Amino acid sequence: MSWHLYTLSAIFIIAGIFHLIKPKAFMRIMPLYIPYHKQLVYLSGIAEILTGVGVLFLQTRFFSIWAIIVMLILFIPVHIHMLVNEKASLKLPKLVLIFRLLLQFGFIYWVHLYL
């Protein structure tokens, strides 16, 4: 298994852990039209941890890769919300927010390479 998969796994496991230990930070950036902020933050954190672990095993890799792609697509509205809503921007510069949004598409491309 390549170091790329270990890196992908670590990124999602660490992100998932942060969802669980700092949920308020993630709830602040969610658009208001999305209900159940706290529950969705915890659910996405658990999903990130499970898929991060899942890419490490051949038996679960295909499902985990697709689940990560779906999550990354579902997270795009959050990145757009951060870009257009000053309160949700976490006071990050617009260029950083634009980069984060574009990086989302880069992640989707990178992850799909493992299918």
C-alpha positions in Angstrom: 0.0 0.0 0.0 1.3 3.4 -0.9 2.1 6.2 1.5 -0.6 8.2 -0.3 -3.3 6.0 1.2 -1.8 6.4 4.6 -1.8 10.2 4.1 -5.4 10.1 2.9 -6.4 7.9 5.9 -4.6 10.2 8.4 -6.2 13.3 6.9 -9.7 11.9 7.4 -9.1 10.3 10.7 -7.7 13.6 12.1 -10.5 15.7 10.6 -13.0 13.3 12.1 -11.5 13.5 15.5 -11.6 17.3 15.4 -15.3 17.1 14.5 -15.8 15.2 17.7 -13.6 17.3 20.1 -14.4 20.7 18.6 -18.0 20.4 17.3 -18.8 24.1 17.9 -16.1 25.2 15.4 -17.8 23.1 12.7 -21.3 24.1 13.6 -20.4 27.7 13.1 -19.5 27.2 9.5 -22.7 25.3 8.5 -25.3 27.1 6.5 -28.5 27.8 8.4 -30.7 26.0 5.9 -29.0 22.7 7.0 -30.8 21.3 10.0 -29.4 19.4 13.0 -26.0 21.0 13.0 -24.6 19.3 16.1 -25.8 15.8 15.0 -24.5 16.2 11.5 -21.1 17.4 12.8 -20.8 14.3 15.0 -22.1 12.1 12.3 -19.7 13.5 9.7 -16.8 13.1 12.2 -17.6 9.5 12.8 -18.0 8.9 9.0 -14.6 10.6 8.4 -12.9 8.4 11.0 -14.6 5.2 9.7 -13.7 6.0 6.0 -10.2 7.0 7.0 -9.7 3.6 8.6 -11.6 1.9 5.8 -9.2 3.0 3.0 -6.5 1.0 4.8 -8.1 -2.3 4.1 -8.6 -3.8 0.7 -12.0 -5.2 1.7 -13.4 -1.8 2.6 -11.4 0.5 0.4 -13.8 0.8 -2.6 -16.8 1.7 -0.3 -14.7 4.1 1.8 -13.3 5.9 -1.3 -16.9 6.4 -2.6 -18.1 7.5 0.8 -15.2 10.1 1.0 -16.1 11.4 -2.5 -19.8 11.8 -1.5 -18.8 13.5 1.8 -16.5 15.9 -0.1 -19.3 16.8 -2.5 -21.7 17.3 0.4 -19.2 19.6 2.2 -19.0 22.0 -0.8 -22.0 24.1 0.4 -20.2 24.6 3.7 -17.2 26.0 1.8 -19.4 28.3 -0.3 -21.2 29.4 2.8 -17.9 30.3 4.4 -16.9 32.3 1.3 -20.1 34.4 1.2 -21.0 34.7 4.9 -18.6 36.8 6.9 -19.7 35.3 10.3 -19.0 31.8 8.9 -15.7 32.8 7.4 -13.8 32.4 10.7 -12.2 35.7 9.7 -10.1 33.9 7.1 -9.0 35.9 4.1 -11.1 35.5 0.9 -8.2 34.1 -1.0 -7.8 31.3 1.7 -11.5 30.6 1.5 -11.4 30.4 -2.3 -8.3 28.1 -2.1 -10.2 25.8 0.4 -13.1 25.6 -2.0 -10.9 24.7 -5.0 -8.9 22.3 -2.8 -12.1 20.4 -2.2 -12.2 19.6 -6.0 -8.6 18.6 -5.8 -9.3 16.2 -3.0 -12.2 14.7 -4.9 -9.9 14.1 -7.9 -7.1 12.7 -5.7 -9.4 10.3 -3.9 -11.1 9.1 -7.1 -7.6 7.9 -8.3 -7.8 5.0 -5.8 -11.0 3.6 -7.3 
